[in-house]
Amino acid sequence: MNRRRGLDFRRAGGRRKISNVVWWVLSAIVITLFILILSKATQIEPRASIPERRYRHEKLVEGMNMTEEMLSPTSFARQVNDQIALAKAFVVIAKESKNLQFAWDLSAQIRNSQLLLSTAAASRRPLTVLDSEPTIRDMAVLLFQAQQLHYDSATMIMRLKATIQSFEAQMSSVTEKSAKYAQIAAEEVPKSLYCLGVRLTTEWFQNSELQGKLVERSHAVASKLTDNSLYHFCVFSDNIVATSVVVNSTALNSKAPEKVVFHLVTNEINYAVMKSWFAMNMDNLRGVTVEVQKFEDFKWLNASYVPVLKQLQDSDTQSYYFSGHNDGGRTPIKFRNPKYLSMLNHLRFYIPEVFPALKKMVFLDDDVVVHKDLSALFSIDLNRNVNGAVETCMETFHRYHKYLNYSHPLIRSHFDPDACGWAFGMNVFDLVEWRKRNVTGIYHYWQEKNVDRTLWKLGTLPPGLLTFYGLTEALEPSWHVLGLGYANVDARVIDKGAVLHFNGNLKPWLKIGMEKYKPLWEKYVDYSHPFMQQCNFH
């Protein structure tokens, strides 16, 4: 039994050895086959990719050869290409010179040269003398003709400069004419306004009853003219329609019209016109008192006292304003407006002399419309200043340096160039402080210094800025809304405004006035008046 077991055990051990050997042999065969398969795969891949790499390399070499052909100084292809570039430039110049036939010839030859280059590129061979000589010769002939026609760049630059200078001169001339015509349109007296003046003057001298009515009325209100408890307004104007709108709008928007007193000053020509109109219409003014004067009656207004009057009578000054010949025409036409020769424009600096008994006055230009009650202006504390005005320095161009000549040492040493400007048109004047500080004397000083117009060029605002420098109290902007005669103004600002100012050339009584703002002014015009209808006011 034990021997059998030993034999069986040996047999079993032998079988296990045989099976292990078989497994090792099979594993070796599998690994060998796998290695062979991998080696074949790696041999197939590079063989398949080699022709593709060679093909790409051949294309790269071919492209480089073409580039070298174009870059070579002896290459005919490069010569043809350079001719094409130059010819294209000459085509543009020929068209600018209106030589359309030559431009067409050049364009046709450019197409021939481009066709030659395309053919050479398609055949993959460089151009030869035989291929390119006719095309190069034909193009060279045309380029030579272009040079004979002075189509070179230097000549063209000079020609373009001359053209630009010509256009600039034409533009300058057109701009100057446009400004001149606009100024003429702004300064013209409309036929209807002239007609109304004639009608009213005739009525005044023919109607003694109308004269008596005004005299009677004047006696009744004489005490009001110097009563400082009332609201005193002054307007200096020769325009009856504009003045009537200022008075009417103030009366209709006033909470206490019976306390409103208007002091109107005009010239000799329009004196009868003003008196006639307000005598005929005083019953429509809700109790507003109106006084009419003419500045020719002011005995103190003479050249010995008023420097500007002496200047206005000077022949050089008149020539400056009417023609501008004495400065070579350098001064813009708006700076030579003849209205600056009118004493009515300068009376604003003599308000204490015009109204010696009054303590406070609101000055209104004749191109404003009163939109709200103005009685609160008379209770504003000016903090011992003389002038209450709305400042206009929200933009930089309304500061002092835009109105005055800061190259002059007198201006530079006395005034801050960034000081805030303000507007005439609605101003509250404390006449007590005015007299105390001798403001009119300050105005005279600066007018005498500006006899040669080196401190400022035009108008009454620059001397006003000098005269009231350090004497101006800023008012709430809604008291005085500007710009309705030249700009677009926010409707909300207009709605809040107490005084609406049509400053600028586009006055509402002119045809050139801004249509969208005219209704604000026209609603205070009495178009139903017989004289207005007869003179075609509409």
C-alpha positions in Angstrom: 0.0 0.0 0.0 2.8 2.4 0.9 4.7 1.6 -2.3 1.7 2.3 -4.5 1.1 5.6 -2.8 4.8 6.6 -3.4 4.5 5.6 -7.0 1.3 7.5 -7.5 2.8 10.5 -5.9 5.8 10.4 -8.2 3.5 10.0 -11.2 1.4 13.0 -10.2 4.5 15.1 -9.7 5.8 14.2 -13.2 2.4 15.2 -14.8 2.6 18.6 -13.1 6.1 19.2 -14.5 4.9 18.3 -18.1 1.9 20.7 -17.9 4.1 23.6 -16.7 6.4 23.2 -19.6 3.5 23.2 -22.0 2.2 26.5 -20.6 5.6 28.2 -20.8 6.0 27.1 -24.4 2.6 28.4 -25.4 3.2 31.8 -23.6 6.5 32.1 -25.5 4.8 31.5 -28.8 2.1 34.1 -28.1 4.6 36.7 -27.1 6.7 36.0 -30.2 3.7 36.4 -32.5 2.7 39.7 -30.8 6.2 41.1 -31.3 6.2 40.1 -34.9 2.8 41.8 -35.5 4.0 45.1 -33.9 7.2 45.1 -35.9 5.2 44.7 -39.1 2.9 47.5 -38.2 5.8 49.9 -37.5 7.3 49.0 -40.8 4.1 49.7 -42.8 3.4 53.2 -41.2 6.6 55.0 -42.2 6.4 53.5 -45.7 2.9 54.9 -46.2 3.9 58.4 -44.9 7.2 58.8 -46.8 5.7 59.7 -50.2 3.4 62.3 -48.6 6.4 64.0 -46.8 8.4 64.0 -50.0 5.4 65.6 -51.9 5.0 68.4 -49.4 8.7 69.1 -49.5 8.6 69.3 -53.2 5.8 71.9 -53.0 7.7 74.0 -50.5 10.8 73.9 -52.7 8.7 75.0 -55.7 7.1 77.9 -53.7 10.5 79.1 -52.6 11.7 79.1 -56.2 8.8 81.3 -57.2 9.5 83.7 -54.4 13.2 83.8 -55.4 12.1 84.5 -58.9 10.0 87.6 -57.8 12.8 88.8 -55.5 15.6 88.5 -58.1 16.8 91.8 -59.5 17.2 90.2 -63.0 13.8 88.6 -62.9 11.3 89.6 -65.7 8.4 88.6 -63.4 9.6 91.2 -60.9 9.9 93.8 -63.6 6.4 93.2 -64.8 5.0 93.3 -61.2 6.8 96.6 -60.5 5.3 98.1 -63.7 1.8 97.0 -62.6 2.2 98.8 -59.2 3.3 102.0 -60.8 0.6 101.9 -63.5 -2.1 101.5 -60.9 -0.9 104.7 -59.2 -1.0 106.5 -62.6 -4.5 105.3 -63.2 -5.7 107.1 -60.1 -3.8 110.3 -61.0 -5.1 110.2 -64.6 -8.7 109.9 -63.4 -8.2 112.8 -61.0 -6.8 114.8 -64.0 -10.0 113.9 -66.0 -7.8 112.0 -68.6 -10.2 109.1 -68.8 -8.9 107.7 -72.1 -5.3 107.4 -70.8 -6.6 105.8 -67.6 -8.5 103.2 -69.7 -5.3 102.4 -71.7 -3.3 101.9 -68.5 -6.0 99.6 -67.1 -6.0 97.5 -70.2 -2.3 97.1 -70.2 -2.4 96.2 -66.4 -4.7 93.4 -67.3 -2.3 92.1 -70.0 0.6 92.1 -67.6 -1.4 90.3 -64.9 -2.4 87.7 -67.5 1.3 87.1 -68.3 2.2 86.6 -64.7 -0.8 84.2 -64.2 0.3 82.1 -67.2 3.9 81.9 -65.9 2.7 80.8 -62.5 0.4 78.1 -64.0 3.2 76.7 -66.2 5.7 76.7 -63.2 8.5 78.2 -65.2 10.2 81.6 -65.0 9.4 84.2 -67.6 11.9 84.5 -70.5 12.8 87.5 -72.7 10.7 86.1 -75.5 7.6 85.8 -73.3 7.9 89.1 -71.5 9.5 91.6 -73.9 6.4 92.7 -75.8 4.4 93.2 -72.5 7.2 95.1 -70.7 7.8 97.3 -73.8 4.1 98.2 -74.2 3.8 99.1 -70.5 7.0 101.1 -70.6 5.6 103.3 -73.4 2.5 104.1 -71.3 4.6 104.8 -68.2 6.8 107.2 -70.2 3.7 109.0 -71.5 2.5 109.4 -67.9 5.8 111.0 -66.9 5.5 113.3 -69.9 2.1 114.3 -68.6 3.7 115.2 -65.2 2.1 112.3 -63.4 5.0 112.0 -61.1 4.3 112.0 -57.3 6.1 115.4 -56.6 4.0 117.2 -59.2 0.8 115.5 -58.0 1.5 116.5 -54.4 2.0 120.1 -55.4 -1.2 119.9 -57.5 -3.2 118.5 -54.5 -1.8 121.2 -52.2 -3.0 123.9 -54.7 -6.4 122.2 -54.9 -6.7 122.1 -51.1 -5.7 125.7 -50.8 -8.3 126.7 -53.4 -11.0 124.8 -51.6 -10.0 126.4 -48.3 -10.2 129.8 -49.9 -13.6 129.1 -51.4 -14.9 127.7 -48.0 -13.6 130.8 -46.2 -15.3 133.1 -48.7 -18.6 131.2 -48.5 -18.4 131.2 -44.6 -17.8 134.9 -44.6 -20.7 135.6 -47.0 -23.0 133.3 -45.0 -22.1 135.2 -41.8 -22.6 138.5 -43.5 -26.0 137.6 -45.0 -27.1 136.2 -41.7 -26.1 139.4 -39.9 -27.9 141.5 -42.5 -31.0 139.4 -42.1 -30.8 139.9 -38.3 -30.3 143.6 -38.6 -33.0 144.3 -41.1 -36.1 146.1 -40.1 -39.1 144.0 -41.4 -41.4 145.9 -43.7 -44.3 145.2 -41.3 -42.4 146.8 -38.4 -41.5 149.8 -40.5 -45.2 150.1 -41.7 -46.4 150.0 -38.1 -44.0 152.8 -37.1 -45.3 155.0 -39.9 -48.9 154.3 -39.0 -48.4 155.0 -35.3 -46.4 158.2 -36.0 -49.1 159.5 -38.3 -51.8 158.7 -35.8 -50.0 160.5 -33.0 -49.6 163.7 -34.8 -53.1 163.7 -36.3 -54.9 162.6 -33.2 -54.9 165.3 -30.6 -57.4 163.4 -28.5 -54.8 160.6 -28.2 -52.1 163.1 -27.1 -54.5 164.5 -24.5 -55.3 161.1 -23.2 -51.6 160.3 -22.6 -51.0 163.7 -20.9 -53.9 163.1 -18.6 -52.7 159.6 -17.8 -49.2 160.9 -17.1 -50.4 163.4 -14.6 -52.5 160.6 -12.8 -49.5 158.3 -12.4 -46.7 160.9 -11.9 -46.2 159.9 -8.3 -45.7 156.3 -9.2 -42.7 157.0 -11.3 -40.6 157.8 -8.2 -42.3 155.6 -5.7 -39.6 153.1 -4.4 -42.3 150.8 -2.9 -43.3 149.8 -6.4 -41.6 147.4 -8.9 -39.6 149.5 -11.5 -38.5 148.0 -14.8 -36.6 149.8 -17.6 -36.3 148.9 -21.3 -34.1 150.8 -23.8 -35.3 150.1 -27.3 -36.4 151.4 -30.7 -38.5 148.3 -31.5 -42.2 149.0 -30.7 -43.4 145.4 -31.2 -40.6 143.8 -29.1 -41.1 146.4 -26.3 -44.8 145.8 -26.3 -44.2 142.1 -25.8 -42.0 142.8 -22.8 -44.6 145.0 -21.2 -47.6 142.7 -22.1 -45.9 139.5 -20.8 -44.9 141.2 -17.6 -48.4 142.6 -17.0 -50.2 139.3 -17.8 -47.9 137.2 -15.5 -47.7 139.7 -12.6 -49.5 139.0 -9.4 -49.8 142.7 -8.7 -49.8 144.5 -12.1 -50.9 147.8 -10.4 -47.6 147.9 -8.7 -45.5 147.5 -11.9 -44.0 150.6 -13.5 -42.2 150.4 -16.9 -39.7 153.2 -17.8 -39.2 153.0 -21.6 -36.4 155.0 -23.2 -36.2 155.3 -27.0 -34.8 157.7 -29.6 -36.3 160.7 -31.4 -37.5 158.7 -34.4 -39.5 156.2 -32.3 -40.6 158.6 -29.6 -44.0 159.2 -31.2 -44.4 155.6 -32.1 -44.0 154.4 -28.5 -46.3 157.1 -27.1 -49.0 156.4 -29.7 -49.0 152.7 -29.1 -49.1 152.7 -25.3 -51.7 155.6 -25.3 -53.9 153.4 -27.5 -53.4 150.2 -25.5 -53.0 151.4 -21.9 -56.4 149.9 -21.0 -55.2 146.4 -21.9 -52.2 146.5 -19.5 -54.1 145.5 -16.3 -53.1 148.7 -14.5 -49.4 148.6 -15.4 -47.9 152.1 -15.5 -45.8 153.0 -18.6 -43.5 156.1 -19.0 -41.9 156.9 -22.3 -38.8 159.1 -22.7 -36.2 159.8 -25.4 -32.5 159.9 -24.6 -32.1 163.1 -26.7 -33.8 165.0 -23.8 -31.1 164.0 -21.3 -29.1 167.2 -20.8 -26.2 165.3 -19.0 -25.8 163.0 -22.0 -23.0 164.7 -23.9 -19.5 163.9 -25.2 -17.8 165.7 -22.4 -19.3 163.4 -19.8 -19.9 160.2 -21.8 -16.7 158.8 -23.3 -18.5 156.3 -25.5 -20.6 159.1 -27.0 -17.4 160.8 -28.1 -16.1 157.5 -29.6 -19.4 156.8 -31.4 -19.2 160.2 -33.1 -15.6 159.5 -34.2 -15.2 158.8 -38.0 -12.7 156.0 -37.4 -15.1 154.3 -35.0 -18.0 154.6 -37.5 -15.8 153.2 -40.3 -14.8 150.3 -38.0 -18.4 149.3 -37.3 -19.7 149.9 -40.8 -16.9 148.6 -42.9 -14.0 147.2 -40.9 -11.6 148.6 -43.5 -9.2 150.0 -40.9 -8.3 146.5 -39.6 -7.9 144.8 -42.9 -11.2 143.0 -42.6 -9.8 140.8 -39.8 -12.6 141.5 -37.4 -15.7 139.3 -37.9 -18.8 141.1 -39.1 -20.8 140.4 -35.9 -18.1 142.4 -34.1 -18.9 145.4 -36.4 -22.6 145.5 -35.8 -23.8 149.1 -36.2 -26.2 148.6 -33.3 -23.2 149.3 -31.1 -23.3 152.8 -32.4 -26.7 153.4 -30.8 -26.7 155.2 -27.5 -29.7 153.0 -26.5 -27.2 150.1 -26.2 -25.0 152.0 -23.8 -27.7 153.6 -21.6 -27.6 150.6 -19.2 -24.4 152.0 -17.7 -26.3 155.3 -16.8 -29.4 154.0 -15.1 -28.8 156.0 -11.9 -28.5 159.2 -14.0 -31.7 158.3 -16.0 -33.7 157.6 -12.9 -32.1 159.7 -10.1 -34.9 159.2 -7.6 -35.1 155.4 -7.7 -33.2 152.9 -5.5 -33.7 149.6 -7.3 -34.3 148.8 -10.9 -34.8 145.6 -13.0 -33.3 146.0 -16.4 -34.9 144.0 -19.3 -33.6 143.7 -22.9 -36.3 144.1 -25.6 -35.8 140.5 -26.9 -37.1 138.8 -23.7 -40.4 137.4 -22.7 -41.5 137.5 -19.1 -42.8 134.0 -18.3 -43.5 134.3 -14.5 -44.2 136.9 -11.8 -41.0 139.0 -11.2 -42.0 140.7 -7.9 -39.6 138.5 -5.9 -36.6 140.0 -7.6 -37.1 143.2 -5.7 -36.7 141.4 -2.3 -33.5 139.6 -3.2 -30.5 140.5 -1.0 -27.6 141.4 -3.3 -25.2 141.4 -0.3 -24.0 145.0 -0.9 -23.3 144.1 -4.6 -24.6 146.4 -7.4 -25.6 143.9 -10.1 -27.7 140.8 -9.7 -27.3 138.5 -12.7 -27.4 134.9 -13.8 -24.0 133.4 -14.4 -23.2 131.8 -17.7 -19.9 130.0 -16.9 -21.3 126.4 -17.0 -19.2 126.2 -20.2 -15.6 127.4 -20.4 -16.3 129.8 -23.3 -18.3 132.0 -21.0 -15.5 132.9 -18.8 -13.6 136.3 -18.8 -10.8 135.1 -21.1 -13.2 134.6 -23.9 -14.4 138.2 -23.9 -11.2 140.2 -23.0 -7.7 140.5 -24.4 -5.5 138.9 -21.8 -2.4 139.7 -23.9 -2.9 143.3 -22.7 -1.1 143.9 -19.4 -3.9 146.1 -18.0 -6.4 143.2 -18.4 -4.0 140.6 -17.2 -3.1 142.4 -14.0 -6.6 143.3 -12.9 -8.9 140.3 -13.8 -8.9 136.6 -13.3 -9.2 134.9 -16.7 -11.3 132.1 -15.3 -13.7 134.4 -13.6 -17.3 133.5 -14.3 -19.2 135.5 -16.9 -22.8 136.6 -16.6 -25.5 137.9 -18.9 -27.2 141.2 -19.6 -30.9 141.0 -20.4 -32.4 140.6 -17.0 -30.4 142.3 -14.2 -31.3 143.6 -10.8 -29.5 146.8 -10.0 -29.1 148.3 -6.5 -28.9 152.0 -7.5 -27.9 153.1 -4.0 -24.8 150.9 -4.0 -24.2 151.9 -7.6 -24.0 155.6 -6.7 -22.0 154.9 -3.5 -19.3 152.9 -5.4 -19.3 155.3 -8.4 -19.8 152.4 -10.9 -20.4 154.7 -13.8 -17.0 156.3 -13.1 -15.5 152.7 -13.3 -17.2 152.3 -16.7 -15.8 155.6 -17.9 -12.3 154.6 -16.9 -12.4 151.4 -18.9 -14.0 153.0 -21.9 -11.2 155.6 -22.1 -8.6 152.9 -21.8 -10.2 151.0 -24.8 -10.3 154.0 -27.2 -8.1 151.9 -29.6 -10.2 148.8 -29.0 -7.3 146.7 -27.7 -9.0 145.6 -24.5 -12.1 144.2 -26.1 -13.7 144.3 -29.5 -17.5 144.6 -29.3 -20.6 145.4 -27.5 -21.6 146.1 -23.9 -21.0 142.8 -22.2 -17.1 143.1 -22.0 -17.2 146.6 -20.4 -20.0 145.3 -18.2 -17.7 142.4 -17.0 -15.0 144.9 -16.2 -17.3 147.5 -14.6 -19.2 145.1 -12.3 -16.1 142.8 -11.5 -16.5 141.9 -7.9 -19.8 143.7 -7.7 -22.1 141.0 -9.1 -24.4 138.7 -7.1 -25.2 135.4 -8.8 -29.0 134.8 -9.2 -30.8 131.5 -9.5 -30.5 130.3 -13.1 -34.2 129.9 -13.6 -34.6 133.7 -13.3 -33.0 134.2 -16.7 -33.0 131.5 -19.4 -30.8 132.3 -22.4 -30.3 130.9 -25.9 -33.7 131.0 -27.5 -32.3 133.0 -30.4 -29.5 130.7 -31.4 -29.6 127.3 -29.6 -31.8 124.4 -28.6 -32.9 124.8 -25.0 -34.3 122.1 -22.8 -38.1 122.3 -22.6 -38.0 121.7 -18.8 -35.6 124.7 -18.4 -37.9 126.9 -20.4 -40.9 125.8 -18.4 -39.2 126.8 -15.1 -37.7 130.1 -16.5 -39.0 133.4 -15.3 -37.5 135.5 -18.2 -36.9 133.8 -21.6 -34.2 135.6 -23.6 -34.1 135.4 -27.4 -30.4 136.4 -27.5 -28.7 135.7 -30.8 -29.6 136.6 -34.4 -32.8 134.5 -34.7 -35.1 137.0 -33.2 -38.8 135.9 -33.0 -40.1 138.9 -35.0 -37.8 138.0 -37.9 -38.5 135.4 -40.6 -35.3 133.6 -39.6 -36.4 133.2 -36.0 -36.6 129.7 -34.6 -40.1 128.4 -35.3 -40.4 126.2 -32.3 -39.8 129.1 -29.9 -41.8 131.7 -31.7 -45.1 130.8 -30.0 -43.6 131.7 -26.6 -43.2 135.3 -27.9 -46.2 135.5 -30.3 -48.8 134.8 -27.7 -48.1 138.3 -26.3 -48.5 140.1 -29.7 -51.8 141.7 -30.3 -52.4 140.6 -33.8 -56.0 141.8 -33.7 -55.0 145.4 -33.5 -56.1 147.3 -36.7 -52.6 148.7 -37.4 -51.1 145.3 -37.0 -53.5 143.8 -39.5 -53.0 146.7 -41.9 -49.2 146.1 -41.8 -49.5 142.3 -42.4 -48.3 141.2 -39.0 -49.1 137.5 -38.7 
